[in-house]
Protein backbone atom coordinates (compact mmCIF):
# COMPACT_ATOMS: atom_id res chain seq x y z
CA UNK A 1 0.00 0.00 0.00
CA UNK A 2 1.34 3.40 -0.94
CA UNK A 3 1.86 6.26 1.48
CA UNK A 4 -0.90 8.15 -0.35
CA UNK A 5 -3.39 5.36 0.31
CA UNK A 6 -2.47 5.27 3.98
CA UNK A 7 -3.30 8.98 4.32
CA UNK A 8 -6.98 8.62 3.39
CA UNK A 9 -9.34 10.16 5.92
CA UNK A 10 -13.02 11.05 6.14
CA UNK A 11 -13.92 14.72 5.59
CA UNK A 12 -17.39 14.59 7.17
CA UNK A 13 -17.93 17.01 10.05
CA UNK A 14 -16.77 15.51 13.34
CA UNK A 15 -15.65 12.16 11.88
CA UNK A 16 -12.26 10.81 13.04
CA UNK A 17 -11.94 7.91 10.60
CA UNK A 18 -8.40 7.80 9.27
CA UNK A 19 -6.60 5.03 7.37
CA UNK A 20 -3.54 5.60 9.55
CA UNK A 21 -5.53 4.42 12.60
CA UNK A 22 -6.24 1.01 11.09
CA UNK A 23 -4.59 -1.70 13.19
CA UNK A 24 -4.31 0.55 16.25
CA UNK A 25 -8.04 0.99 16.87
CA UNK A 26 -10.54 -1.83 16.73
CA UNK A 27 -13.36 0.26 15.27
CA UNK A 28 -11.29 0.88 12.12
CA UNK A 29 -11.33 -2.80 11.22
CA UNK A 30 -14.51 -2.66 9.10
CA UNK A 31 -14.37 1.00 8.02
CA UNK A 32 -13.96 1.57 4.28
CA UNK A 33 -13.24 4.83 2.38
CA UNK A 34 -15.01 5.87 -0.83
CA UNK A 35 -13.76 8.62 -3.23
CA UNK A 36 -15.93 11.43 -4.52
CA UNK A 37 -17.58 10.95 -7.93
CA UNK A 38 -15.57 12.65 -10.64
CA UNK A 39 -16.69 15.91 -12.24
CA UNK A 40 -16.27 14.40 -15.68
CA UNK A 41 -18.28 11.17 -15.29
CA UNK A 42 -20.95 12.07 -12.69
CA UNK A 43 -21.13 15.80 -12.09
CA UNK A 44 -24.68 15.71 -10.67
CA UNK A 45 -23.82 12.96 -8.19
CA UNK A 46 -20.61 14.76 -7.16
CA UNK A 47 -22.55 17.97 -6.56
CA UNK A 48 -25.06 16.04 -4.42
CA UNK A 49 -22.23 14.60 -2.27
CA UNK A 50 -20.76 18.07 -1.72
CA UNK A 51 -24.15 19.56 -0.85
CA UNK A 52 -24.78 16.84 1.76
CA UNK A 53 -21.40 17.54 3.40
CA UNK A 54 -22.48 21.16 4.02
CA UNK A 55 -18.96 22.60 3.88
CA UNK A 56 -18.67 26.09 2.36
CA UNK A 57 -16.20 26.65 -0.49
CA UNK A 58 -14.99 23.09 -0.15
CA UNK A 59 -13.21 21.25 -2.97
CA UNK A 60 -12.10 17.63 -2.31
CA UNK A 61 -8.43 16.76 -2.57
CA UNK A 62 -6.86 13.45 -3.65
CA UNK A 63 -6.67 11.96 -0.17
CA UNK A 64 -10.13 13.15 0.88
CA UNK A 65 -12.77 10.43 1.25
CA UNK A 66 -16.16 9.71 2.85
CA UNK A 67 -16.12 6.63 5.10
CA UNK A 68 -18.63 3.80 5.09
CA UNK A 69 -20.19 4.98 8.37
CA UNK A 70 -22.07 7.72 6.51
CA UNK A 71 -23.87 5.39 4.07
CA UNK A 72 -27.11 3.67 4.96
CA UNK A 73 -25.93 0.34 3.54
CA UNK A 74 -22.26 0.84 4.44
CA UNK A 75 -21.31 1.71 0.85
CA UNK A 76 -22.72 3.57 -2.18
CA UNK A 77 -25.52 1.47 -3.73
CA UNK A 78 -28.12 1.92 -6.42
CA UNK A 79 -30.82 2.75 -3.87
CA UNK A 80 -28.56 4.95 -1.72
CA UNK A 81 -25.76 6.28 -3.97
CA UNK A 82 -24.75 9.18 -1.72
CA UNK A 83 -23.91 9.62 1.99
CA UNK A 84 -26.93 10.45 4.17
CA UNK A 85 -25.88 9.92 7.78
CA UNK A 86 -24.38 13.04 9.35
CA UNK A 87 -24.31 14.84 12.65
CA UNK A 88 -26.70 17.59 11.54
CA UNK A 89 -29.52 15.09 10.86
CA UNK A 90 -28.72 12.83 13.82
CA UNK A 91 -28.01 10.06 11.33
CA UNK A 92 -31.74 9.73 10.49
CA UNK A 93 -32.17 7.25 13.34
CA UNK A 94 -34.71 9.26 15.35
CA UNK A 95 -37.68 10.90 13.70
CA UNK A 96 -38.18 12.95 16.82
CA UNK A 97 -34.75 14.58 16.56
CA UNK A 98 -34.22 14.95 12.78
CA UNK A 99 -35.19 18.61 12.73
CA UNK A 100 -32.66 19.55 15.38
CA UNK A 101 -29.90 21.14 13.34
CA UNK A 102 -28.43 23.59 15.79
CA UNK A 103 -25.24 22.35 17.45
CA UNK A 104 -26.21 23.90 20.78
CA UNK A 105 -29.63 22.24 20.60
CA UNK A 106 -28.06 18.90 19.81
CA UNK A 107 -25.68 19.23 22.75
CA UNK A 108 -28.54 20.13 25.07
CA UNK A 109 -30.61 17.19 23.82
CA UNK A 110 -27.72 14.78 24.24
CA UNK A 111 -26.96 15.90 27.75
CA UNK A 112 -30.62 15.66 28.79
CA UNK A 113 -30.89 12.21 27.26
CA UNK A 114 -27.83 10.98 29.15
CA UNK A 115 -29.14 12.23 32.47
CA UNK A 116 -32.54 10.57 31.96
CA UNK A 117 -31.54 7.27 30.37
CA UNK A 118 -30.07 4.86 32.92
CA UNK A 119 -29.12 2.42 30.22
CA UNK A 120 -26.28 4.69 29.06
CA UNK A 121 -22.79 3.92 30.21
CA UNK A 122 -22.56 7.17 32.21
CA UNK A 123 -24.72 5.79 35.05
CA UNK A 124 -24.80 2.09 34.24
CA UNK A 125 -21.11 1.39 34.24
CA UNK A 126 -20.32 3.02 37.57
CA UNK A 127 -23.43 1.64 39.28
CA UNK A 128 -23.40 -1.94 37.96
CA UNK A 129 -19.72 -2.68 37.67
CA UNK A 130 -18.63 -0.54 40.61
CA UNK A 131 -15.35 0.41 39.04
CA UNK A 132 -14.57 -3.07 37.67
CA UNK A 133 -14.63 -2.08 33.99
CA UNK A 134 -11.84 -3.92 32.13
CA UNK A 135 -9.37 -1.79 30.25
CA UNK A 136 -8.03 -2.18 26.71
CA UNK A 137 -11.35 -3.61 25.55
CA UNK A 138 -13.86 -2.59 22.87
CA UNK A 139 -17.19 -1.64 24.46
CA UNK A 140 -20.30 -1.11 22.35
CA UNK A 141 -22.55 1.67 23.64
CA UNK A 142 -25.87 2.35 21.96
CA UNK A 143 -28.65 4.80 22.56
CA UNK A 144 -32.24 4.50 21.33
CA UNK A 145 -33.06 8.19 21.08
CA UNK A 146 -29.83 9.92 20.08
CA UNK A 147 -27.53 7.25 18.56
CA UNK A 148 -24.61 9.56 18.02
CA UNK A 149 -22.05 7.61 20.02
CA UNK A 150 -20.21 4.77 18.36
CA UNK A 151 -17.74 2.38 19.95
CA UNK A 152 -15.31 3.45 22.66
CA UNK A 153 -11.72 2.41 23.04
CA UNK A 154 -10.79 2.51 26.73
CA UNK A 155 -7.12 2.45 27.60
CA UNK A 156 -6.20 3.05 31.22
CA UNK A 157 -8.18 6.10 32.23
CA UNK A 158 -8.41 7.70 28.77
CA UNK A 159 -11.52 7.29 26.62
CA UNK A 160 -11.31 7.97 22.88
CA UNK A 161 -14.32 8.03 20.59
CA UNK A 162 -14.05 6.96 16.97
CA UNK A 163 -16.90 9.23 15.86
CA UNK A 164 -17.34 12.43 17.81
CA UNK A 165 -20.33 13.65 15.83
CA UNK A 166 -21.55 16.08 18.50
CA UNK A 167 -19.43 19.17 18.71
CA UNK A 168 -18.78 20.61 22.13
CA UNK A 169 -17.42 19.57 25.49
CA UNK A 170 -19.32 16.28 25.65
CA UNK A 171 -17.57 14.74 22.69
CA UNK A 172 -14.13 15.96 23.60
CA UNK A 173 -11.49 13.30 23.01
CA UNK A 174 -9.84 14.40 26.23
CA UNK A 175 -12.76 13.15 28.29
CA UNK A 176 -11.57 11.07 31.23
CA UNK A 177 -13.23 8.41 33.33
CA UNK A 178 -13.77 10.97 36.06
CA UNK A 179 -16.14 12.86 33.73
CA UNK A 180 -18.34 9.82 33.09
CA UNK A 181 -18.31 8.41 36.61
CA UNK A 182 -16.02 5.39 36.07
CA UNK A 183 -13.75 4.43 38.96
CA UNK A 184 -10.72 2.26 38.29
CA UNK A 185 -9.79 1.55 41.90
CA UNK A 186 -10.79 -2.02 42.94
CA UNK A 187 -11.17 -3.05 46.55
CA UNK A 188 -10.36 -6.52 47.87
CA UNK A 189 -14.05 -7.33 48.17
CA UNK A 190 -14.64 -6.31 44.55
CA UNK A 191 -11.82 -8.56 43.40
CA UNK A 192 -13.26 -11.52 45.32
CA UNK A 193 -16.70 -10.96 43.81
CA UNK A 194 -15.19 -10.77 40.32
CA UNK A 195 -13.20 -13.95 40.93
CA UNK A 196 -16.34 -15.79 42.06
CA UNK A 197 -18.25 -14.59 39.02
CA UNK A 198 -15.44 -15.56 36.66
CA UNK A 199 -15.22 -19.00 38.30
CA UNK A 200 -18.94 -19.57 37.70
CA UNK A 201 -18.59 -18.50 34.09
CA UNK A 202 -15.68 -20.89 33.65
CA UNK A 203 -17.88 -23.74 35.03
CA UNK A 204 -21.25 -23.45 33.23
CA UNK A 205 -22.48 -26.73 34.76
CA UNK A 206 -22.02 -25.34 38.27
CA UNK A 207 -23.73 -22.11 37.28
CA UNK A 208 -26.73 -23.95 35.78
CA UNK A 209 -26.95 -26.20 38.84
CA UNK A 210 -27.04 -23.27 41.22
CA UNK A 211 -29.56 -21.39 39.08
CA UNK A 212 -31.89 -24.40 39.00
CA UNK A 213 -31.69 -25.00 42.77
CA UNK A 214 -32.30 -21.30 43.39
CA UNK A 215 -35.32 -21.52 41.09
CA UNK A 216 -36.70 -24.47 43.04
CA UNK A 217 -36.39 -22.75 46.43
CA UNK A 218 -37.30 -19.28 45.15
CA UNK A 219 -40.67 -19.12 46.94
CA UNK A 220 -43.36 -21.32 48.47
CA UNK A 221 -45.15 -21.80 45.15
CA UNK A 222 -42.03 -23.14 43.43
CA UNK A 223 -41.24 -25.39 46.40
CA UNK A 224 -44.78 -26.81 46.24
CA UNK A 225 -44.62 -27.46 42.50
CA UNK A 226 -41.09 -28.89 42.38
CA UNK A 227 -40.91 -30.88 45.65
CA UNK A 228 -44.46 -31.37 46.96
CA UNK A 229 -43.68 -29.65 50.25
CA UNK A 230 -45.97 -26.73 51.15
CA UNK A 231 -43.34 -24.08 51.89
CA UNK A 232 -39.66 -23.21 51.85
CA UNK A 233 -39.60 -23.22 55.66
CA UNK A 234 -40.76 -26.84 55.84
CA UNK A 235 -38.27 -27.80 53.10
CA UNK A 236 -35.39 -26.40 55.16
CA UNK A 237 -36.79 -28.01 58.32
CA UNK A 238 -36.94 -31.47 56.73
CA UNK A 239 -33.39 -31.06 55.44
CA UNK A 240 -32.17 -30.05 58.92
CA UNK A 241 -33.72 -33.22 60.37
CA UNK A 242 -31.93 -35.36 57.80
CA UNK A 243 -28.66 -33.46 58.26
CA UNK A 244 -28.70 -34.04 62.01
CA UNK A 245 -29.71 -37.68 61.62
CA UNK A 246 -26.67 -38.52 59.48
CA UNK A 247 -23.94 -35.94 58.84
CA UNK A 248 -22.27 -38.42 56.44
CA UNK A 249 -23.72 -40.88 53.94
CA UNK A 250 -22.39 -44.08 52.43
CA UNK A 251 -23.47 -43.81 48.80
CA UNK A 252 -24.94 -46.82 47.05
CA UNK A 253 -22.87 -48.23 44.19
CA UNK A 254 -24.25 -51.73 43.65
CA UNK A 255 -24.45 -54.97 45.59
CA UNK A 256 -21.93 -55.13 48.42
CA UNK A 257 -21.44 -51.37 48.57
CA UNK A 258 -23.41 -51.08 51.82
CA UNK A 259 -20.84 -53.15 53.71
CA UNK A 260 -18.16 -51.11 55.39
CA UNK A 261 -14.71 -51.37 53.91
CA UNK A 262 -11.49 -51.59 55.90
CA UNK A 263 -10.31 -48.18 54.89
CA UNK A 264 -13.55 -46.72 56.25
CA UNK A 265 -12.98 -48.19 59.70
CA UNK A 266 -9.52 -46.72 60.04
CA UNK A 267 -9.53 -42.95 59.62
CA UNK A 268 -5.75 -42.90 59.14
CA UNK A 269 -6.06 -45.06 56.05
CA UNK A 270 -9.13 -43.32 54.66
CA UNK A 271 -9.33 -43.61 50.91
CA UNK A 272 -9.20 -40.32 49.07
CA UNK A 273 -11.34 -39.61 46.05
CA UNK A 274 -12.56 -36.84 43.76
CA UNK A 275 -14.43 -33.95 45.31
CA UNK A 276 -18.20 -34.26 44.97
CA UNK A 277 -19.82 -31.82 42.57
CA UNK A 278 -23.13 -31.70 44.44
CA UNK A 279 -23.61 -30.42 47.96
CA UNK A 280 -25.81 -32.32 50.41
CA UNK A 281 -28.66 -29.85 49.92
CA UNK A 282 -28.41 -30.11 46.12
CA UNK A 283 -28.62 -33.89 46.37
CA UNK A 284 -31.66 -33.52 48.61
CA UNK A 285 -33.34 -31.20 46.08
CA UNK A 286 -32.43 -33.54 43.20
CA UNK A 287 -34.14 -36.45 44.97
CA UNK A 288 -37.32 -34.52 45.78
CA UNK A 289 -37.61 -33.02 42.28
CA UNK A 290 -37.23 -36.40 40.61
CA UNK A 291 -39.70 -37.99 43.03
CA UNK A 292 -42.22 -35.23 42.38
CA UNK A 293 -41.83 -34.75 38.60
CA UNK A 294 -40.50 -38.20 37.57
CA UNK A 295 -37.82 -36.63 35.36
CA UNK A 296 -35.48 -39.07 33.65
CA UNK A 297 -31.90 -39.51 34.80
CA UNK A 298 -30.71 -37.85 31.58
CA UNK A 299 -32.69 -34.67 32.27
CA UNK A 300 -31.61 -34.57 35.92
CA UNK A 301 -27.99 -35.15 34.92
CA UNK A 302 -28.23 -32.27 32.44
CA UNK A 303 -29.77 -29.92 35.01
CA UNK A 304 -27.22 -30.69 37.74
CA UNK A 305 -24.15 -31.14 35.53
CA UNK A 306 -23.36 -34.72 36.58
CA UNK A 307 -23.48 -38.12 34.91
CA UNK A 308 -26.63 -40.26 34.72
CA UNK A 309 -25.01 -42.92 36.87
CA UNK A 310 -24.32 -40.30 39.54
CA UNK A 311 -27.99 -39.26 39.48
CA UNK A 312 -29.07 -42.88 39.99
CA UNK A 313 -26.54 -43.31 42.79
CA UNK A 314 -27.65 -40.16 44.60
CA UNK A 315 -31.35 -40.92 44.14
CA UNK A 316 -31.02 -44.50 45.41
CA UNK A 317 -28.96 -43.42 48.43
CA UNK A 318 -31.28 -40.60 49.49
CA UNK A 319 -34.48 -42.62 48.97
CA UNK A 320 -33.20 -45.35 51.30
CA UNK A 321 -31.88 -42.79 53.76
CA UNK A 322 -35.14 -40.83 53.91
CA UNK A 323 -37.13 -44.07 54.22
CA UNK A 324 -35.08 -45.00 57.27
CA UNK A 325 -35.80 -41.63 58.91
CA UNK A 326 -39.43 -41.12 57.84
CA UNK A 327 -40.84 -44.66 58.29
CA UNK A 328 -40.99 -44.42 62.13
CA UNK A 329 -42.76 -41.05 61.83
CA UNK A 330 -45.82 -42.63 60.14
CA UNK A 331 -47.37 -43.67 63.45
CA UNK A 332 -50.73 -45.13 64.35
CA UNK A 333 -52.30 -42.40 66.51
CA UNK A 334 -53.48 -43.10 70.04
CA UNK A 335 -57.11 -42.62 71.06
CA UNK A 336 -56.30 -39.46 72.99
CA UNK A 337 -54.64 -37.92 69.94
CA UNK A 338 -57.56 -38.95 67.74
CA UNK A 339 -60.11 -37.36 70.08
CA UNK A 340 -58.03 -34.18 70.35
CA UNK A 341 -57.80 -33.67 66.59
CA UNK A 342 -61.11 -35.27 65.60
CA UNK A 343 -63.00 -33.06 63.10
CA UNK A 344 -66.39 -31.93 64.31
CA UNK A 345 -68.12 -33.66 61.39
CA UNK A 346 -66.72 -37.05 62.46
CA UNK A 347 -67.40 -36.37 66.12
CA UNK A 348 -71.09 -35.89 65.36
CA UNK A 349 -71.59 -38.96 63.12
CA UNK A 350 -68.77 -41.47 63.73
CA UNK A 351 -66.97 -40.53 66.97
CA UNK A 352 -65.25 -43.93 67.38
CA UNK A 353 -63.73 -44.22 63.88
CA UNK A 354 -59.97 -44.69 64.12
CA UNK A 355 -59.04 -45.21 60.48
CA UNK A 356 -60.43 -45.13 56.97
CA UNK A 357 -58.83 -47.76 54.75
CA UNK A 358 -58.68 -48.42 51.03
CA UNK A 359 -56.41 -50.14 48.52
CA UNK A 360 -54.73 -48.25 45.71
CA UNK A 361 -52.81 -49.48 42.67
CA UNK A 362 -49.76 -48.16 40.81
CA UNK A 363 -49.07 -48.98 37.17
CA UNK A 364 -45.84 -50.83 36.41
CA UNK A 365 -44.11 -51.92 33.25
CA UNK A 366 -45.15 -55.39 32.12
CA UNK A 367 -42.68 -57.96 33.53
CA UNK A 368 -40.97 -60.43 31.22
CA UNK A 369 -41.54 -63.40 33.50
CA UNK A 370 -44.97 -65.00 32.82
CA UNK A 371 -45.44 -65.80 36.51
CA UNK A 372 -44.74 -62.19 37.48
CA UNK A 373 -47.17 -61.06 34.78
CA UNK A 374 -50.00 -63.11 36.25
CA UNK A 375 -49.21 -62.05 39.82
CA UNK A 376 -49.20 -58.34 38.99
CA UNK A 377 -52.07 -58.19 36.48
CA UNK A 378 -55.09 -56.36 37.89
CA UNK A 379 -58.49 -57.40 36.56
CA UNK A 380 -59.85 -54.08 37.91
CA UNK A 381 -57.28 -51.83 36.17
CA UNK A 382 -56.62 -54.21 33.23
CA UNK A 383 -52.93 -53.49 33.64
CA UNK A 384 -49.91 -54.79 35.53
CA UNK A 385 -49.89 -52.99 38.88
CA UNK A 386 -48.55 -52.88 42.41
CA UNK A 387 -51.17 -52.74 45.15
CA UNK A 388 -50.97 -51.25 48.62
CA UNK A 389 -53.28 -50.81 51.59
CA UNK A 390 -53.39 -47.26 52.98
CA UNK A 391 -55.11 -45.97 56.07
CA UNK A 392 -55.84 -42.36 57.00
CA UNK A 393 -56.98 -40.80 60.24
CA UNK A 394 -60.26 -38.83 60.40
CA UNK A 395 -58.26 -35.63 59.75
CA UNK A 396 -56.91 -37.06 56.47
CA UNK A 397 -53.30 -37.82 57.51
CA UNK A 398 -51.71 -41.14 56.54
CA UNK A 399 -51.44 -43.41 59.58
CA UNK A 400 -50.71 -46.73 57.85
CA UNK A 401 -48.91 -47.69 54.62
CA UNK A 402 -48.46 -51.35 53.73
CA UNK A 403 -45.80 -52.89 51.55
CA UNK A 404 -46.56 -53.22 47.85
CA UNK A 405 -48.17 -56.41 46.59
CA UNK A 406 -49.00 -57.75 43.14
CA UNK A 407 -52.14 -56.32 41.57
CA UNK A 408 -53.79 -59.77 41.52
CA UNK A 409 -53.96 -59.97 45.34
CA UNK A 410 -57.32 -59.39 47.05
CA UNK A 411 -58.02 -56.58 49.52
CA UNK A 412 -58.74 -59.10 52.29
CA UNK A 413 -55.42 -60.88 51.84
CA UNK A 414 -53.43 -57.63 52.00
CA UNK A 415 -55.34 -56.49 55.11
CA UNK A 416 -54.64 -59.81 56.81
CA UNK A 417 -50.95 -60.13 55.87
CA UNK A 418 -49.77 -56.50 55.89
CA UNK A 419 -49.74 -56.08 59.68
CA UNK A 420 -52.66 -53.67 59.70
CA UNK A 421 -54.64 -55.79 62.19
CA UNK A 422 -51.83 -55.49 64.74
CA UNK A 423 -52.82 -51.86 65.31
CA UNK A 424 -56.48 -52.64 66.07
CA UNK A 425 -57.63 -52.40 69.68
CA UNK A 426 -60.97 -53.46 71.21
CA UNK A 427 -63.67 -50.89 70.56
CA UNK A 428 -62.08 -49.42 67.42
CA UNK A 429 -64.14 -48.70 64.33
CA UNK A 430 -62.72 -49.06 60.83
CA UNK A 431 -64.42 -47.46 57.83
CA UNK A 432 -64.01 -49.09 54.43
CA UNK A 433 -65.68 -49.81 51.10
CA UNK A 434 -67.99 -52.73 50.36
CA UNK A 435 -65.13 -54.74 48.86
CA UNK A 436 -63.39 -55.18 52.22
CA UNK A 437 -64.83 -58.47 53.51
CA UNK A 438 -62.90 -58.34 56.78
CA UNK A 439 -65.69 -58.21 59.36
CA UNK A 440 -64.69 -61.59 60.82
CA UNK A 441 -61.04 -60.50 61.10
CA UNK A 442 -62.04 -57.42 63.09
CA UNK A 443 -64.47 -59.34 65.27
CA UNK A 444 -61.59 -61.47 66.52
CA UNK A 445 -60.11 -58.22 67.85
CA UNK A 446 -63.50 -56.94 69.10
CA UNK A 447 -63.49 -54.11 66.57
CA UNK A 448 -66.27 -52.92 64.28
CA UNK A 449 -66.32 -52.56 60.50
CA UNK A 450 -68.31 -49.68 58.99
CA UNK A 451 -69.15 -50.26 55.33
CA UNK A 452 -72.13 -49.26 53.13
CA UNK A 453 -75.05 -51.73 53.15
CA UNK A 454 -75.18 -54.36 50.41
CA UNK A 455 -77.98 -54.26 47.87
CA UNK A 456 -80.67 -56.98 47.89
CA UNK A 457 -82.36 -58.71 45.01
CA UNK A 458 -85.77 -57.34 44.15
CA UNK A 459 -88.65 -59.75 44.69
CA UNK A 460 -90.61 -58.06 41.92
CA UNK A 461 -87.92 -58.07 39.22
CA UNK A 462 -84.34 -58.73 38.20
CA UNK A 463 -82.77 -55.59 39.74
CA UNK A 464 -81.35 -54.86 43.22
CA UNK A 465 -82.45 -52.29 45.69
CA UNK A 466 -81.78 -50.53 49.01
CA UNK A 467 -84.31 -49.31 51.51
CA UNK A 468 -84.64 -45.59 52.27
CA UNK A 469 -82.73 -45.88 55.54
CA UNK A 470 -79.97 -47.86 53.81
CA UNK A 471 -79.65 -45.22 51.12
CA UNK A 472 -79.20 -42.51 53.77
CA UNK A 473 -76.60 -44.62 55.59
CA UNK A 474 -74.72 -45.22 52.32
CA UNK A 475 -74.62 -41.51 51.66
CA UNK A 476 -73.38 -40.72 55.17
CA UNK A 477 -70.58 -43.28 54.94
CA UNK A 478 -69.59 -42.20 51.43
CA UNK A 479 -69.40 -38.56 52.56
CA UNK A 480 -66.72 -39.46 55.12
CA UNK A 481 -65.01 -42.30 53.24
CA UNK A 482 -64.20 -39.90 50.40
CA UNK A 483 -61.34 -38.47 52.49
CA UNK A 484 -59.21 -41.57 51.91
CA UNK A 485 -59.74 -41.11 48.16
CA UNK A 486 -58.63 -37.50 48.46
CA UNK A 487 -55.52 -38.58 50.37
CA UNK A 488 -54.68 -41.13 47.67
CA UNK A 489 -55.15 -38.41 45.05
CA UNK A 490 -52.69 -36.22 46.94
CA UNK A 491 -50.28 -39.17 47.13
CA UNK A 492 -50.35 -39.59 43.36
CA UNK A 493 -49.32 -35.99 42.71
CA UNK A 494 -45.84 -37.49 43.07
CA UNK A 495 -45.42 -38.64 39.50
CA UNK A 496 -42.94 -41.37 40.35
CA UNK A 497 -45.99 -43.20 41.72
CA UNK A 498 -48.65 -42.04 39.26
CA UNK A 499 -46.60 -42.74 36.12
CA UNK A 500 -45.91 -46.24 34.87
CA UNK A 501 -43.07 -47.42 37.08
CA UNK A 502 -40.05 -48.88 35.25
CA UNK A 503 -38.67 -52.26 36.29
CA UNK A 504 -35.36 -50.85 37.53
CA UNK A 505 -37.19 -48.90 40.27
CA UNK A 506 -38.82 -52.00 41.76
CA UNK A 507 -36.30 -52.18 44.67
CA UNK A 508 -37.20 -48.58 45.62
CA UNK A 509 -40.98 -48.78 45.20
CA UNK A 510 -41.85 -49.46 48.87
CA UNK A 511 -39.49 -46.74 50.08
CA UNK A 512 -40.84 -44.15 47.63
CA UNK A 513 -44.42 -44.88 48.73
CA UNK A 514 -43.61 -44.30 52.40
CA UNK A 515 -41.64 -41.11 51.68
CA UNK A 516 -44.45 -39.66 49.56
CA UNK A 517 -46.98 -40.45 52.30
CA UNK A 518 -44.84 -38.67 54.87
CA UNK A 519 -44.43 -35.62 52.62
CA UNK A 520 -48.22 -35.54 52.13
CA UNK A 521 -48.66 -35.43 55.91
CA UNK A 522 -46.62 -32.22 55.98
CA UNK A 523 -49.21 -30.48 53.82
CA UNK A 524 -52.36 -28.79 55.11
CA UNK A 525 -54.95 -31.16 56.67
CA UNK A 526 -57.53 -32.51 54.26
CA UNK A 527 -60.35 -32.18 56.80
CA UNK A 528 -60.76 -28.98 58.76
CA UNK A 529 -61.17 -29.35 62.48
PyMOL commands that set and color helices and strands:
alter all, ss='L'
color gray80, all
select helices_A, chain A and resi 3-6+19-21+26-28+43-53+68-70+87-92+95-97+103-116+121-129+188-202+204-216+220-227+232-245+262-265+267-269+280-293+297-304+308-329+335-340+344-349+370-376+411-417+420-423+439-443+468-491+495-498+503-521
alter helices_A, ss='H'
color red, helices_A
select strands_A, chain A and resi 9-10+33-34+64-67+137-140+151-155+158-161+353-363+377-378+383-392+398-401+405-406+429-431+448-450+456-457+464-465
alter strands_A, ss='S'
color yellow, strands_A
deselect
rebuild
show_as cartoon
